[in-house]
Amino acid sequence: MPLAGHQCKKPVDILTEEEVERICQGAMDVLAETGMTVAHPRALAILQEAGCEVDRKTERVRFPRDLVQWAIDSCPEEFDQKARNPDLTLHWGGSTIYFGAFPGFTSLDLATQERRISTVDTLAKLVRLCDAMPEVHTICQPTPHLSDKPPEVEMEWVLATTFRNSEKTTMGAAFGGCSKWVVEMCNVLGQQVQGSICMASPLVISVDQAQGVLDYAEAGHPLHLLSGPMRGATGPATMAGTLVLQTAEILGGNVLGQLVKKGIGAIYVAYATPMDMRLGSMASGSIDVGIMGEASAQLARHLGMPSAVFFPMTDAKLPDAQASYERHLQALLCAKAGINHIMALGGLENEGAFSPEQMVIDNEVCGMIGKVLEGIRVDEERLAIGLIKEVGPIPGNYLRQEHTRRHWKEDYFIPQVSVREGYDAWIAGGKKGVLERASEIAHSVMENHQPKPLPVEIERELDKILKAAEAEKLGYKG
């Protein structure tokens, strides 16, 4: 049975049905009349054979509306992503919400407030932290760069390190042609990844991303189709216009995926952010990001696709108050809207850094959001009418009642880092705040948590794949 995650049974809508339809039709108009650049010869041949208008010289592809609709109709509304451990398999779509780890280009050392490029050993510890956090249902690699491996093969090493340190499902990348090696690893491991395909806005599928579509779809891995225009820079300044562009890019990628393997799972992934025109930089912590996430949930439901957001994000550089209010308001908006995959844990300053302390704090907040989604369960047992009659007025109380012992852990949210003890007890405990407590938990987990190791024969096979990737890309032998 798949991992339960959380349930959003009554998603909040921000758009009218007419507005949703206008955005989707606008996206189809863009694909038909302007099209996309697809920088991959085999992908161009597949699209041309299916009836697209293809200019081989410019690599521009125009998509017939009926083909785009066929691809939409071919998408399963719900599907499973197989984990190595069956208890960690995910069920995408419907009312289910999963939280995932968010990546950062560097790892933040809170003691020095310095950022560092991870080593394989550092990354392994960060993955083990993700593995231990109960609200991390699936992992996007905490850091995608490694200082102790050549850049040409760092993604292969990042994925192998993730597989070695967690049984949870993960996201597979396509950068630098790594997708074929990730598929080989998954064949050895017997699991699926989300094949992460990143469109280049506006309206481009680059060569490595197109190859990723081919590799992952042919091997039966679901596609994580991500569009990330920056409003006012690589997308229109308006939210509505950016939603049209975002939807067009995702639907273009879906056409290629469905032509490669009809019925392959495809997730509508939103990553649109505004530019702060005062500074010329991405405003990743803007409330606009959460609002766009709300709209994206509706668009994905209308199209019959599971949804995801490559956020919440923050512009904060440290796990501070700004990081909390920016990230957590975005996460709550997306959860209440019914986004199926919210990458809510660990990131700072867009993708600038991954913070172990922020991961622990976010884990607590995601638990709170899950409690919000759960709502109030009303049945005879929980109404406790008979108990209220039995206990009666003061001096009656409920502390000694068996009903209290039975329900308090189930019906209460129990935090791990929030400060709840009285003032004197807090002083006696060293006056530790949320950040200090999160730091202690994070470092303890990274040093002590040991996920189930891979069998020796699978470890050997992963080593062979890594050596083959190095031989192909770098000419290494041995």
Secondary structure, 3 states (H helix, E strand, C coil): CCCCCEECCCCCCCCCHHHHHHHHHHHHHHHHHCCEEECCHHHHHHHHHCCCEEECCCCEEECCHHHHHHHHHHCCCCEEECCCCHHHCEEECCCEEEEEECCCCEEEECCCCEEECECHHHHHHHHHHHHHCCCCCEECCCCCCECCCCHHHHHHHHHHHHHHHCCCEEEECCHHHCHHHHHHHHHHHCCCCEEEEECECCCEECHHHHHHHHHHHHHCCCEEEEECCEECCCECCCHHHHHHHHHHHHHHHHHHHHHHCCCCCEEEEECCEEEECCCCEECCCCHHHHHHHHHHHHHHHHHCCCEEECCCCCCCCCCCHHHHHHHHHHHHHHHHHCCCEEEEECEECCCCEECHHHHHHHHHHHHHHHHHHHCCCCCHHHHCHHHHHHHCCCCCCCCCCHHHHHHHHHHCCCCCCCCCCCHHHHHHCCCCCHHHHHHHHHHHHHHHCCCCCCCHHHHHHHHHHHHHHHHHHHCCCC
